[in-house]
């Protein structure tokens, strides 16, 4: 195992077939951890768990459904047995977008979509935590990161099940922190804005343009940005951080809507005088 700040640690990362989950798994591996990833298929159903080496190559596989408590229990048990411990759990698997095309408003969303979304986004993390925590406690504790979204804080014209299920994840994090923090279990939430994953390719250009204008950074986020935060939160450097929600979205949720547009079409301006966010230098 490569020596690094996570050398000797064992991590399980769900939803690691691509995007944020894959970046997190690779970051952990590069930092020296032994990583077991649970890859979720495009339909949000059956998954594959496998160990990855430092280059991100699969070495061990298990078919899993993250919403299946027995299957996730077996995966966590196998990881602990294989490496002798379990230190880190990242709940990143998600039912969203292509896997739930009929996640609409409260009237239009079917109960099947609602139930499946909650099964993956809430029931899955709850059951993973339920089984992982006792394993972690046997070796002195561990760190859990639940991956959420800024959609949990803001309403939308669709994605009812997705946004509300991710809001539930925040309550799960706080409850775990309160009940198990003194037992050495640190549980925190990463609240991600839009990052340029494979799934982002399906976002309409007009929406990407609006999101780009609301952002305060000069570039879009990447999965590696989220992975860097995850790497910090599970490290010993974050030992005093428990039960928190860390928002990482390039500043897109901290400004007023009129920042997005302005006089003469300036995408970052209150007015023609170059105030507040204009691309034009004023000092």
C-alpha positions as CSV (number, residue, x, y, z in Angstrom):
1,X,0.0,0.0,0.0
2,X,1.2,3.4,-0.9
3,X,2.3,5.4,2.2
4,X,0.1,8.5,2.6
5,X,-2.0,10.4,5.1
6,X,-4.6,7.6,4.9
7,X,-2.2,4.7,5.0
8,X,-3.7,1.8,7.0
9,X,-7.3,3.1,6.6
10,X,-10.0,1.1,5.0
11,X,-12.8,2.8,3.1
12,X,-16.1,1.8,1.4
13,X,-17.4,4.3,-1.2
14,X,-20.8,3.8,-2.8
15,X,-21.9,5.2,-6.1
16,X,-18.3,5.0,-7.4
17,X,-18.8,3.9,-11.0
18,X,-18.1,7.5,-12.2
19,X,-18.2,11.1,-11.4
20,X,-17.9,12.2,-7.7
21,X,-17.8,8.7,-6.3
22,X,-15.0,7.6,-8.6
23,X,-13.0,10.7,-7.8
24,X,-13.4,10.2,-4.1
25,X,-12.3,6.5,-4.4
26,X,-9.3,7.4,-6.4
27,X,-8.4,10.2,-4.0
28,X,-8.5,7.9,-1.0
29,X,-6.5,5.3,-2.9
30,X,-3.9,7.8,-3.8
31,X,-3.7,8.9,-0.2
32,X,-2.9,5.3,0.8
33,X,-6.3,3.8,1.9
34,X,-7.6,0.4,0.9
35,X,-10.8,1.2,-0.9
36,X,-13.8,-1.0,-1.7
37,X,-16.1,0.8,-4.1
38,X,-19.8,0.0,-4.8
39,X,-20.6,0.9,-8.4
40,X,-24.2,1.7,-9.2
41,X,-25.6,0.9,-12.6
42,X,-27.4,3.4,-14.8
43,X,-30.8,2.1,-13.8
44,X,-30.1,2.9,-10.1
45,X,-30.5,-0.8,-9.3
46,X,-28.0,-3.5,-9.2
47,X,-24.4,-2.5,-8.3
48,X,-21.0,-4.0,-8.2
49,X,-18.6,-3.7,-5.3
50,X,-14.9,-4.2,-5.8
51,X,-11.5,-3.3,-4.3
52,X,-9.4,-0.8,-6.2
53,X,-5.7,-0.5,-6.3
54,X,-3.8,2.8,-6.3
55,X,-4.4,3.2,-10.0
56,X,-8.1,2.7,-9.7
57,X,-8.2,-0.7,-11.3
58,X,-10.8,-3.2,-10.0
59,X,-9.6,-6.3,-8.1
60,X,-12.6,-7.8,-6.3
61,X,-16.3,-7.7,-7.2
62,X,-19.6,-8.2,-5.5
63,X,-23.1,-7.5,-6.9
64,X,-25.0,-5.3,-4.5
65,X,-28.1,-3.1,-4.4
66,X,-27.5,-0.2,-2.0
67,X,-31.1,-0.3,-1.0
68,X,-30.8,-4.0,0.0
69,X,-29.7,-4.0,3.7
70,X,-28.5,-7.6,3.6
71,X,-26.4,-7.1,0.5
72,X,-24.8,-3.9,1.9
73,X,-24.2,-5.7,5.3
74,X,-22.4,-8.5,3.4
75,X,-20.3,-6.0,1.5
76,X,-19.3,-4.1,4.7
77,X,-18.5,-7.4,6.5
78,X,-16.4,-8.6,3.6
79,X,-14.4,-5.4,3.5
80,X,-13.8,-5.6,7.2
81,X,-12.8,-9.2,7.0
82,X,-10.6,-8.7,4.0
83,X,-8.6,-5.8,5.6
84,X,-9.2,-6.3,9.3
85,X,-11.1,-3.1,9.9
86,X,-13.4,-0.4,8.5
87,X,-12.5,3.3,9.0
88,X,-14.4,5.2,6.4
89,X,-17.8,5.1,4.7
90,X,-18.9,7.4,2.0
91,X,-22.6,7.3,1.0
92,X,-22.6,8.7,-2.5
93,X,-24.9,6.4,-4.5
94,X,-27.9,8.3,-5.8
95,X,-31.1,7.8,-7.6
96,X,-31.5,10.9,-9.8
97,X,-31.9,12.1,-13.4
98,X,-31.7,9.3,-16.0
99,X,-32.5,6.7,-13.3
100,X,-35.7,8.6,-12.3
101,X,-37.0,10.5,-15.3
102,X,-40.5,10.8,-13.8
103,X,-39.3,12.6,-10.6
104,X,-41.6,15.6,-11.1
105,X,-43.6,17.8,-8.8
106,X,-45.7,16.6,-5.9
107,X,-48.7,15.9,-8.1
108,X,-46.9,14.3,-11.0
109,X,-44.4,12.1,-9.2
110,X,-45.5,8.5,-8.9
111,X,-45.2,6.6,-5.6
112,X,-42.9,4.1,-7.3
113,X,-40.4,6.8,-8.2
114,X,-40.8,8.3,-4.7
115,X,-40.1,4.9,-3.0
116,X,-37.2,4.0,-5.2
117,X,-35.5,7.4,-4.7
118,X,-35.9,7.2,-1.0
119,X,-34.7,3.6,-1.0
120,X,-31.4,4.5,-2.7
121,X,-30.9,8.0,-1.3
122,X,-32.0,7.6,2.3
123,X,-32.7,3.9,3.2
124,X,-29.4,2.8,1.6
125,X,-27.2,5.3,3.6
126,X,-29.1,4.6,6.8
127,X,-28.7,0.8,6.5
128,X,-25.0,1.2,5.6
129,X,-24.4,3.4,8.6
130,X,-26.4,1.1,10.8
131,X,-24.1,-1.8,10.1
132,X,-20.8,0.1,9.6
133,X,-20.9,1.9,12.9
134,X,-20.5,-1.2,15.1
135,X,-17.6,-2.4,12.9
136,X,-15.9,1.0,13.2
137,X,-16.4,1.1,17.0
138,X,-14.6,-2.2,17.4
139,X,-11.4,-0.5,16.2
140,X,-11.8,2.9,17.9
141,X,-14.2,4.8,15.6
142,X,-14.4,6.0,12.1
143,X,-15.6,8.7,9.7
144,X,-18.8,8.8,7.6
145,X,-19.5,11.2,4.8
146,X,-22.9,11.5,3.3
147,X,-23.0,13.3,-0.1
148,X,-25.9,15.6,-0.5
149,X,-26.8,18.5,-2.8
150,X,-27.7,22.2,-2.7
151,X,-31.1,21.0,-4.1
152,X,-31.8,19.9,-0.5
153,X,-32.0,23.6,0.5
154,X,-33.8,25.0,-2.5
155,X,-37.1,24.3,-4.2
156,X,-37.4,23.4,-7.9
157,X,-40.2,22.8,-10.4
158,X,-39.2,19.1,-10.5
159,X,-37.1,16.5,-8.7
160,X,-39.3,16.4,-5.7
161,X,-38.2,13.0,-4.5
162,X,-34.5,13.7,-5.1
163,X,-34.4,17.0,-3.3
164,X,-36.5,15.9,-0.3
165,X,-34.6,12.7,0.1
166,X,-31.3,14.6,0.2
167,X,-32.7,16.9,2.8
168,X,-33.5,13.8,4.9
169,X,-29.8,12.8,4.6
170,X,-28.9,15.9,6.5
171,X,-31.0,14.9,9.4
172,X,-29.5,11.4,9.3
173,X,-26.0,13.0,9.5
174,X,-26.9,15.1,12.6
175,X,-28.6,12.2,14.4
176,X,-25.6,9.9,13.9
177,X,-23.2,12.7,15.0
178,X,-25.2,13.3,18.2
179,X,-25.7,9.6,19.1
180,X,-22.3,8.3,18.2
181,X,-19.9,11.2,18.3
182,X,-18.7,10.3,21.8
183,X,-18.0,6.8,20.5
184,X,-15.5,8.0,18.0
185,X,-17.8,8.2,15.0
186,X,-17.6,11.4,13.0
187,X,-20.4,11.9,10.5
188,X,-20.6,14.9,8.2
189,X,-22.3,15.9,5.0
190,X,-20.9,17.3,1.7
191,X,-23.4,19.6,0.0
192,X,-22.4,19.7,-3.6
193,X,-23.6,22.1,-6.3
194,X,-23.4,21.1,-10.0
195,X,-20.1,19.7,-11.0
196,X,-19.0,18.6,-14.4
197,X,-19.6,14.9,-14.2
198,X,-20.8,12.6,-17.0
199,X,-24.4,13.3,-15.8
200,X,-23.9,17.1,-16.3
201,X,-23.7,16.5,-20.0
202,X,-27.5,16.0,-19.9
203,X,-28.1,19.4,-18.3
204,X,-29.7,21.8,-20.9
205,X,-27.2,24.5,-22.1
206,X,-29.6,27.3,-21.0
207,X,-29.5,25.9,-17.5
208,X,-25.7,25.5,-17.5
209,X,-25.5,29.2,-18.6
210,X,-27.6,30.3,-15.7
211,X,-25.7,28.2,-13.3
212,X,-22.4,29.6,-14.7
213,X,-23.6,33.2,-14.2
214,X,-24.6,32.5,-10.6
215,X,-21.2,31.0,-9.8
216,X,-18.6,33.3,-8.1
217,X,-15.6,31.3,-9.4
218,X,-14.2,31.5,-12.9
219,X,-14.7,27.8,-13.6
220,X,-17.2,25.0,-13.0
221,X,-16.6,22.5,-10.2
222,X,-15.1,19.1,-10.9
223,X,-15.5,15.7,-9.1
224,X,-11.9,16.2,-7.9
225,X,-13.0,19.3,-6.0
226,X,-15.5,17.3,-4.1
227,X,-13.0,14.5,-3.6
228,X,-10.5,16.9,-2.0
229,X,-13.1,18.0,0.5
230,X,-14.0,14.4,1.2
231,X,-10.3,13.5,1.7
232,X,-10.1,16.3,4.3
233,X,-13.2,15.4,6.2
234,X,-12.2,11.8,6.7
235,X,-8.6,12.7,7.6
236,X,-7.2,13.2,11.1
237,X,-6.9,16.9,10.3
238,X,-10.7,17.1,10.6
239,X,-10.8,15.3,13.9
240,X,-12.8,18.2,15.6
241,X,-15.4,18.4,12.8
242,X,-18.6,16.4,13.6
243,X,-22.2,16.7,12.4
244,X,-21.6,19.5,9.9
245,X,-22.7,20.2,6.4
246,X,-20.0,21.6,4.1
247,X,-21.4,23.5,1.0
248,X,-19.1,23.3,-2.0
249,X,-20.7,25.0,-5.1
250,X,-18.5,27.9,-6.2
251,X,-20.5,30.5,-4.3
252,X,-23.6,29.9,-6.5
253,X,-26.0,30.0,-3.5
254,X,-24.7,33.0,-1.6
255,X,-25.6,35.8,-4.0
256,X,-28.8,37.6,-5.0
257,X,-30.6,36.6,-8.2
258,X,-29.8,40.0,-9.8
259,X,-26.1,39.2,-9.7
260,X,-26.8,36.8,-12.6
261,X,-27.8,39.5,-15.0
262,X,-27.6,43.2,-15.3
263,X,-27.5,46.3,-17.4
264,X,-26.5,45.8,-21.1
265,X,-26.5,42.1,-20.6
266,X,-23.5,42.0,-18.4
267,X,-23.7,38.5,-16.8
268,X,-22.2,39.7,-13.5
269,X,-23.4,43.2,-12.7
270,X,-25.9,45.1,-10.6
271,X,-25.8,48.0,-13.0
272,X,-23.8,49.8,-15.7
273,X,-21.5,51.4,-13.1
274,X,-19.6,48.1,-12.7
275,X,-20.7,47.4,-9.1
276,X,-20.8,44.2,-7.2
277,X,-19.7,41.6,-9.6
278,X,-19.0,43.2,-12.9
279,X,-16.2,41.7,-15.0
280,X,-14.9,45.2,-15.5
281,X,-12.2,46.5,-13.1
282,X,-13.3,49.4,-10.9
283,X,-10.2,49.8,-8.8
